[in-house]
């Protein structure tokens, strides 16, 4: 049988509120996820048993620390499937708030369902994916979705947030646990939830209301983030923000030429990507 190849897309957060800390230690959030066409490529092929994993990066191991392997293991615990060979061509940077690992896990779940001709319900897939990570359920459908709870309570939204996206990724990672623990210290209590989805329906989207709460923590601790944001703004994007807890900063441009001009000013130690949004068509 020929290998099955499938793309695994990135995401950005368009607005992000940290609303309250839960009794289980996690936090309730409010955000919009927008899928982008920046992607990894995954090749799946049936094996008799077990999971064989290989990649173009050396920091992903063939063990349970790897979400790709964990996704196969979790699905095989719930359904009668055989083994798999996974080849991952990694392009999405790790630790940048772009959801690459979560996307890989969801993509492998969907790919294995096709490879082994099984048809779990969407709710069953949500349950499996939530055990792998809070962002994994989003990538089952992708596109444009609002998210609440710890990120797994999702509502699909029509269309996409139009524009050309310039992603700027510094050469450092920001630990998500550190970001949440730091923000917890200034979280005085539950706060009012902004209806981001309703704001997107306006003829003129009020971009200034789509703030990312983590910027109040990340920008003072990592001054280069603030510098990147200011450099992006000089080229006239309609929106600039941190994605998730970082470290990726992105700008949304109406004119692709402006995005490409802005990309040229960033030094080589910063990784940049030009990307387009993906609508929910799955």
KERO-110140 format. One line per field, with one value per residue: residue in one letter; residue number from 1; y, x, z of N, C-alpha, C, CB in turn. Coordinates in steps of 0.1 Angstrom, whole numbers. Glycine has a CB too. Layout:
N
residu: (a_...)
num: (NUM_...)
npy: (Y_...)
npx: (X_...)
npz: (Z_...)
capy: (Y_...)
capx: (X_...)
capz: (Z_...)
cpy: (Y_...)
cpx: (X_...)
cpz: (Z_...)
cbpy: (Y_...)
cbpx: (X_...)
cbpz: (Z_...)
END
This chain:
282
residu: (x_x_x_x_x_x_x_x_x_x_x_x_x_x_x_x_x_x_x_x_x_x_x_x_x_x_x_x_x_x_x_x_x_x_x_x_x_x_x_x_x_x_x_x_x_x_x_x_x_x_x_x_x_x_x_x_x_x_x_x_x_x_x_x_x_x_x_x_x_x_x_x_x_x_x_x_x_x_x_x_x_x_x_x_x_x_x_x_x_x_x_x_x_x_x_x_x_x_x_x_x_x_x_x_x_x_x_x_x_x_x_x_x_x_x_x_x_x_x_x_x_x_x_x_x_x_x_x_x_x_x_x_x_x_x_x_x_x_x_x_x_x_x_x_x_x_x_x_x_x_x_x_x_x_x_x_x_x_x_x_x_x_x_x_x_x_x_x_x_x_x_x_x_x_x_x_x_x_x_x_x_x_x_x_x_x_x_x_x_x_x_x_x_x_x_x_x_x_x_x_x_x_x_x_x_x_x_x_x_x_x_x_x_x_x_x_x_x_x_x_x_x_x_x_x_x_x_x_x_x_x_x_x_x_x_x_x_x_x_x_x_x_x_x_x_x_x_x_x_x_x_x_x_x_x_x_x_x_x_x_x_x_x_x_x_x_x_x_x_x_x_x_x_x_x_x_x_x_x_x_x_x)
num: (1_2_3_4_5_6_7_8_9_10_11_12_13_14_15_16_17_18_19_20_21_22_23_24_25_26_27_28_29_30_31_32_33_34_35_36_37_38_39_40_41_42_43_44_45_46_47_48_49_50_51_52_53_54_55_56_57_58_59_60_61_62_63_64_65_66_67_68_69_70_71_72_73_74_75_76_77_78_79_80_81_82_83_84_85_86_87_88_89_90_91_92_93_94_95_96_97_98_99_100_101_102_103_104_105_106_107_108_109_110_111_112_113_114_115_116_117_118_119_120_121_122_123_124_125_126_127_128_129_130_131_132_133_134_135_136_137_138_139_140_141_142_143_144_145_146_147_148_149_150_151_152_153_154_155_156_157_158_159_160_161_162_163_164_165_166_167_168_169_170_171_172_173_174_175_176_177_178_179_180_181_182_183_184_185_186_187_188_189_190_191_192_193_194_195_196_197_198_199_200_201_202_203_204_205_206_207_208_209_210_211_212_213_214_215_216_217_218_219_220_221_222_223_224_225_226_227_228_229_230_231_232_233_234_235_236_237_238_239_240_241_242_243_244_245_246_247_248_249_250_251_252_253_254_255_256_257_258_259_260_261_262_263_264_265_266_267_268_269_270_271_272_273_274_275_276_277_278_279_280_281_282)
npy: (-12_22_50_73_107_137_170_191_217_250_274_305_326_348_373_367_358_352_339_328_308_273_247_224_232_241_267_287_299_324_326_331_308_307_289_285_283_276_247_214_182_150_116_86_51_17_-6_-39_-40_-19_14_32_59_87_117_150_164_164_165_152_123_87_80_82_109_122_137_127_99_94_100_79_58_64_62_36_23_26_17_-10_-11_-15_-14_15_34_65_94_125_156_184_218_238_259_249_256_281_291_283_259_235_209_200_201_182_158_158_156_131_114_118_109_82_72_73_56_32_29_35_49_69_89_125_135_114_115_140_135_117_134_155_143_144_170_205_221_203_194_215_213_191_200_225_256_285_291_297_294_281_273_251_253_234_236_243_263_264_289_310_315_333_351_376_384_388_370_378_360_362_347_345_335_321_302_303_293_277_270_286_311_310_306_330_348_342_354_380_378_388_379_363_376_397_382_387_389_376_364_377_402_398_398_423_451_467_454_457_458_465_456_429_418_401_386_375_391_411_399_386_405_425_407_397_417_418_410_432_449_436_438_466_471_457_473_496_491_492_472_458_446_435_410_389_353_330_321_329_322_336_364_381_398_411_418_438_441_420_426_446_430_413_432_440_417_416_432_420_404_376_359_356_337_338_337_338_336_324_326_298_287_271_242_216)
npx: (8_5_21_3_0_-3_-11_-1_-13_-4_-14_-27_-34_-60_-66_-68_-79_-72_-92_-99_-87_-89_-103_-89_-64_-58_-65_-93_-99_-104_-106_-98_-91_-71_-65_-36_-18_8_28_35_45_32_38_21_22_10_20_28_28_32_48_67_88_101_120_128_140_161_152_128_117_113_92_70_71_67_42_32_37_23_-3_-9_-7_-28_-51_-49_-55_-81_-93_-94_-67_-38_-2_20_40_55_65_78_80_92_83_70_79_90_76_67_41_25_12_22_29_5_-11_2_-5_-33_-36_-24_-42_-65_-54_-48_-74_-84_-65_-69_-96_-116_-144_-148_-170_-173_-174_-162_-136_-129_-127_-106_-85_-84_-71_-46_-37_-46_-49_-52_-79_-89_-76_-88_-108_-100_-96_-114_-122_-139_-128_-132_-132_-106_-96_-107_-135_-152_-163_-172_-166_-177_-159_-128_-101_-92_-63_-27_-4_24_47_69_95_113_147_143_125_93_82_52_40_54_44_16_17_30_11_-10_-4_-12_-38_-66_-92_-122_-131_-148_-160_-150_-169_-156_-162_-186_-177_-161_-180_-187_-189_-167_-140_-131_-101_-84_-96_-90_-70_-41_-38_-14_6_11_27_48_60_74_93_107_122_127_104_87_102_101_73_70_86_72_48_56_52_26_5_-28_-32_-13_2_11_12_-6_11_34_66_61_55_30_20_-9_-15_-31_-21_-1_24_33_37_57_77_81_91_117_132_140_165_188_188_162_134_112_80_57_22_-11_-46_-68_-100_-128_-135_-138)
npz: (0_-8_8_29_26_43_52_80_97_109_136_147_176_178_196_231_261_295_318_343_371_373_394_389_384_359_335_326_294_267_234_199_174_145_116_96_65_67_72_84_70_69_66_64_69_69_94_107_135_163_165_143_141_124_115_102_122_151_177_183_196_193_213_242_248_225_207_183_184_207_199_180_199_217_200_192_216_218_195_171_156_136_134_127_104_108_91_95_82_94_97_110_136_169_202_198_200_179_177_166_175_186_163_147_162_160_133_127_141_125_101_106_111_85_72_83_79_99_117_139_160_160_186_200_189_199_226_227_217_236_257_248_246_251_228_208_200_184_159_147_130_123_105_112_145_176_210_243_278_287_262_246_242_216_188_155_131_104_74_74_89_71_51_46_64_83_100_127_143_172_183_207_231_248_278_283_308_325_317_323_351_358_349_366_390_387_382_394_398_385_352_329_300_267_237_212_188_180_176_153_133_127_104_103_118_152_158_179_202_204_223_236_266_276_268_286_304_290_273_290_301_279_260_233_220_221_205_180_175_173_150_130_130_117_91_85_92_98_121_150_169_197_195_212_241_231_214_190_170_151_122_105_72_47_22_4_-6_12_35_26_22_48_59_50_67_90_110_104_125_133_125_98_83_56_54_47_57_65_57_75_62_65)
capy: (0_35_59_83_119_146_182_194_232_259_283_317_331_361_376_356_362_342_343_323_295_262_239_213_239_247_280_290_310_328_330_327_301_308_280_290_273_271_234_202_172_137_104_74_38_6_-16_-50_-37_-8_27_36_74_94_131_157_171_154_166_144_109_77_75_88_123_127_137_119_86_93_100_65_49_66_57_21_18_27_11_-21_-7_-21_-5_26_41_79_102_139_167_195_231_247_260_244_265_295_294_280_247_225_195_197_199_168_148_157_151_117_108_118_101_68_68_70_45_19_29_35_61_74_101_137_135_104_121_151_129_112_145_163_136_146_184_214_227_193_193_225_209_181_206_236_268_296_286_303_284_285_263_251_254_224_239_249_267_267_302_310_323_334_365_378_391_381_370_377_354_364_338_347_323_316_297_308_281_280_269_299_322_309_308_344_356_339_363_393_375_391_371_361_388_397_376_394_380_378_359_387_414_395_399_437_455_471_446_465_450_469_448_416_418_389_388_371_402_419_391_382_417_430_397_395_430_416_408_445_454_430_444_480_470_453_483_506_488_495_461_461_440_429_404_376_341_322_326_332_335_341_376_381_410_408_429_438_440_410_433_452_419_409_443_440_405_418_440_412_398_362_350_355_330_344_330_344_326_327_319_287_286_258_235_202)
capx: (0_12_20_-7_6_-13_-5_-4_-12_-2_-25_-24_-45_-65_-72_-67_-82_-71_-104_-99_-80_-99_-99_-79_-51_-57_-71_-103_-95_-113_-97_-101_-80_-72_-55_-28_-13_21_24_44_40_33_36_17_21_7_29_21_26_41_49_80_88_113_117_140_146_166_147_117_122_103_87_58_73_64_28_29_36_12_-16_-11_-10_-41_-61_-49_-61_-96_-98_-86_-59_-24_9_21_52_53_76_74_88_89_86_65_88_84_77_64_27_18_5_27_28_-9_-15_7_-12_-47_-34_-21_-55_-73_-48_-50_-88_-85_-57_-75_-110_-125_-152_-153_-178_-165_-173_-152_-123_-126_-123_-92_-76_-82_-61_-32_-34_-58_-51_-54_-92_-91_-70_-96_-115_-92_-103_-116_-130_-137_-125_-133_-128_-91_-93_-114_-149_-150_-174_-167_-170_-176_-149_-115_-96_-85_-50_-14_2_39_51_83_98_126_155_141_111_87_75_37_37_59_35_4_21_33_-1_-18_0_-18_-52_-73_-105_-129_-133_-158_-155_-153_-175_-147_-169_-195_-169_-157_-192_-189_-184_-153_-136_-124_-89_-78_-102_-85_-58_-36_-34_0_16_15_38_59_67_84_103_114_121_128_91_82_109_95_60_72_91_61_39_61_48_11_-4_-40_-32_0_0_17_3_-6_21_46_73_58_47_25_12_-18_-15_-41_-13_10_37_38_41_70_87_84_99_131_140_143_178_188_186_148_128_100_71_45_12_-25_-55_-76_-114_-132_-142_-136)
capz: (0_-9_20_29_29_48_57_94_96_121_140_156_184_175_209_241_275_306_325_357_373_377_406_385_382_346_334_316_284_257_222_185_166_130_110_86_55_71_75_84_61_76_57_72_62_78_98_114_149_169_159_139_139_119_113_98_133_160_191_184_198_191_226_246_249_212_205_172_189_217_191_176_210_222_191_192_228_217_183_166_145_136_136_117_102_107_87_97_77_103_93_120_148_182_213_193_201_166_178_157_181_187_149_143_169_154_119_128_144_113_91_110_108_70_68_88_76_111_117_152_160_163_201_204_186_208_239_226_215_248_265_243_248_251_215_198_194_174_146_141_120_119_100_122_156_189_220_257_287_286_248_239_239_203_179_142_126_90_67_80_91_58_50_45_77_85_113_131_154_178_185_220_233_260_284_286_322_331_313_330_365_360_348_377_401_385_380_407_399_372_346_319_287_254_227_200_176_176_171_140_124_124_91_106_130_161_161_192_213_204_230_242_280_279_264_298_311_281_267_300_303_267_253_218_215_219_194_168_173_168_136_122_129_108_77_84_93_105_135_154_182_201_193_224_251_223_212_177_168_138_117_94_62_36_10_5_-9_24_43_21_25_63_62_47_77_102_109_101_137_135_115_93_73_50_54_44_65_60_61_80_51_68)
cpy: (13_42_69_96_129_158_185_209_238_267_295_319_345_366_365_362_350_347_340_311_285_254_228_219_245_261_280_301_313_332_326_320_304_299_287_280_270_257_225_192_158_126_92_62_27_-2_-28_-47_-26_4_30_51_78_108_138_166_160_154_159_129_99_71_84_103_130_126_128_104_84_93_86_56_51_61_42_15_18_20_0_-17_-14_-10_6_30_56_86_116_148_180_208_241_247_255_256_279_299_292_267_235_211_191_193_185_157_146_152_136_109_107_109_86_63_65_58_32_19_27_49_65_86_113_138_125_109_132_146_124_123_153_156_139_161_193_219_216_192_203_220_197_187_218_248_279_291_295_291_289_273_263_251_244_225_248_252_271_281_302_318_322_348_368_386_382_382_369_372_357_356_340_334_319_311_303_296_285_279_281_310_322_311_323_352_354_348_376_391_377_383_370_375_386_391_384_385_383_375_370_399_411_397_414_441_460_464_456_458_453_462_434_415_403_391_385_382_410_412_390_394_423_420_395_407_429_415_422_452_449_436_458_480_466_465_494_504_487_482_465_455_434_423_393_365_333_328_330_320_342_354_377_394_405_420_427_436_431_417_440_441_415_419_443_428_407_426_432_404_383_353_349_347_336_335_339_333_332_320_308_288_272_252_220_195)
cpx: (9_11_9_-1_-5_-5_-10_-2_-9_-15_-19_-36_-48_-73_-71_-69_-79_-81_-103_-91_-90_-94_-89_-66_-49_-65_-82_-98_-106_-104_-104_-89_-82_-61_-49_-22_2_20_37_38_42_29_33_17_18_19_21_18_35_40_64_80_101_110_130_146_150_161_134_121_110_99_75_59_69_49_24_28_25_-2_-19_-15_-24_-52_-61_-55_-76_-102_-89_-79_-45_-14_10_36_49_65_71_84_84_93_81_74_82_85_74_50_19_11_10_26_14_-15_-11_-1_-26_-46_-32_-34_-64_-68_-50_-64_-90_-77_-63_-91_-119_-132_-157_-162_-169_-163_-162_-137_-119_-121_-109_-82_-74_-72_-47_-28_-46_-60_-54_-68_-95_-87_-78_-104_-108_-101_-103_-126_-128_-135_-126_-129_-112_-87_-100_-129_-149_-163_-168_-174_-169_-165_-136_-112_-87_-72_-39_-8_17_41_66_86_112_134_154_127_106_79_61_34_42_49_22_6_23_20_-11_-16_-7_-33_-60_-86_-111_-132_-143_-152_-160_-159_-167_-155_-179_-188_-164_-168_-194_-183_-170_-149_-127_-111_-83_-84_-97_-71_-54_-31_-20_10_20_25_50_67_78_96_112_113_121_114_85_89_103_81_61_77_80_51_43_56_33_2_-17_-41_-18_-3_10_7_5_3_34_55_70_50_43_19_3_-19_-26_-34_-2_23_42_43_55_81_91_93_114_139_145_156_177_186_171_142_115_93_60_34_-2_-34_-63_-90_-117_-141_-141_-148)
cpz: (0_4_18_34_33_54_71_96_110_124_147_165_181_187_218_255_284_316_340_359_378_389_402_382_369_346_323_307_275_245_209_179_152_125_98_77_57_76_76_74_68_66_66_63_72_81_105_128_153_161_156_135_134_115_108_109_143_174_193_185_195_204_230_248_236_210_193_176_199_210_186_188_216_213_192_205_227_205_178_154_146_138_125_116_100_102_87_91_84_97_103_132_161_192_209_194_188_166_169_162_182_173_144_149_163_140_118_131_132_102_94_108_93_66_72_87_89_111_131_151_164_178_206_201_195_221_238_225_227_257_260_245_245_237_204_192_183_160_140_129_114_115_110_133_169_199_234_265_288_271_240_237_227_195_166_137_111_85_74_82_80_60_47_59_76_99_115_144_159_180_200_221_246_266_288_300_329_329_321_345_367_359_360_389_399_382_393_409_386_366_334_306_275_244_214_188_171_170_156_129_120_110_92_119_139_166_175_204_214_210_235_256_283_276_276_306_302_276_277_302_291_258_238_212_212_207_181_165_167_153_126_120_119_93_75_84_100_119_137_168_185_199_206_235_244_220_198_178_154_134_105_85_52_23_12_3_4_34_39_23_40_66_60_57_89_100_108_113_141_123_111_83_68_49_51_54_58_66_66_69_53_74)
cbpy: (0_43_66_79_125_140_194_186_237_268_275_329_330_362_381_349_367_342_338_322_297_253_232_206_229_238_291_293_305_339_322_339_286_323_268_299_278_281_228_196_172_137_101_77_35_-2_-10_-63_-49_-14_38_28_81_86_138_167_181_155_181_147_107_65_77_82_127_119_151_120_82_105_110_60_52_82_62_16_27_42_21_-33_8_-28_-12_37_35_85_98_142_169_192_234_243_274_232_265_296_308_281_249_228_195_208_210_167_151_171_159_113_116_132_104_66_80_82_47_17_17_33_59_77_100_149_133_90_125_160_118_103_153_164_121_143_188_225_234_179_195_238_205_175_211_232_264_308_272_312_279_289_249_239_253_211_246_241_278_256_314_316_337_327_366_385_398_387_358_390_339_380_323_354_325_327_281_320_277_270_256_302_321_295_300_349_352_324_365_401_361_406_378_353_395_411_361_402_383_370_346_392_416_381_394_446_466_486_434_469_452_484_448_410_427_383_380_358_411_421_377_375_428_432_384_382_439_404_401_454_451_415_445_488_460_442_490_507_474_502_449_457_429_439_398_377_333_308_317_343_333_331_389_370_421_405_429_451_454_399_443_460_407_405_456_439_393_426_452_402_402_358_356_369_315_358_317_351_319_325_329_274_291_260_239_199)
cbpx: (-9_7_34_-19_15_-22_-8_5_-24_10_-35_-20_-41_-74_-87_-53_-96_-56_-116_-114_-69_-101_-112_-85_-40_-64_-61_-117_-82_-123_-84_-106_-80_-70_-62_-16_-15_28_14_46_47_23_48_4_34_-5_40_29_28_55_43_86_84_120_112_135_136_181_145_107_127_108_99_53_87_72_23_40_50_12_-15_2_1_-43_-58_-35_-57_-100_-100_-95_-57_-21_22_12_61_47_81_72_87_95_79_51_94_92_90_68_26_28_-9_42_35_-17_-10_22_-14_-53_-23_-10_-62_-75_-34_-46_-97_-80_-43_-72_-114_-117_-164_-141_-190_-172_-186_-154_-123_-139_-133_-91_-81_-96_-64_-32_-22_-56_-38_-51_-102_-83_-56_-105_-129_-83_-117_-122_-127_-150_-111_-148_-133_-86_-79_-112_-156_-141_-183_-171_-162_-189_-153_-104_-89_-94_-48_-5_-4_46_47_86_96_125_169_145_112_77_83_29_44_73_31_-2_32_43_-9_-15_15_-12_-54_-76_-115_-142_-120_-164_-161_-140_-190_-135_-177_-204_-157_-152_-204_-183_-193_-152_-127_-133_-79_-80_-117_-84_-58_-25_-43_3_10_2_32_53_58_78_97_108_132_136_82_85_124_94_52_81_103_53_36_76_54_9_2_-52_-43_11_-14_22_7_-1_23_55_87_51_56_16_22_-32_-1_-49_-8_8_35_26_31_69_81_71_94_132_131_132_187_201_193_141_125_103_65_48_11_-28_-65_-69_-123_-140_-135_-124)
cbpz: (12_-20_23_38_18_59_48_103_90_119_149_148_200_161_207_240_277_312_319_362_384_364_412_373_384_335_331_322_276_261_224_176_170_125_105_91_41_81_66_98_47_88_48_79_54_72_108_113_158_169_167_127_151_107_125_86_139_161_194_173_212_182_236_259_253_201_203_161_196_227_180_169_221_224_177_190_240_216_172_164_143_123_137_120_90_120_73_112_61_117_79_125_150_187_219_179_204_155_174_154_194_193_140_147_184_154_112_137_156_107_89_124_112_62_75_103_66_124_107_162_170_158_208_197_171_210_243_213_203_255_265_228_239_260_211_204_204_177_148_151_125_108_96_115_159_193_218_260_283_293_246_246_252_194_185_132_133_84_67_71_106_48_63_34_85_82_114_133_149_191_181_231_234_257_297_278_328_326_298_329_369_349_335_382_401_374_373_408_409_373_340_316_286_249_225_202_178_188_180_139_130_134_85_107_125_173_150_194_211_189_242_233_289_271_254_307_315_269_263_313_307_259_257_215_226_232_195_170_186_177_136_128_143_109_73_72_100_96_136_154_183_216_180_221_263_231_213_168_172_135_112_100_55_36_6_-5_-20_31_43_6_21_71_53_34_82_105_120_95_149_136_119_86_80_36_68_29_71_63_50_93_37_77)
END
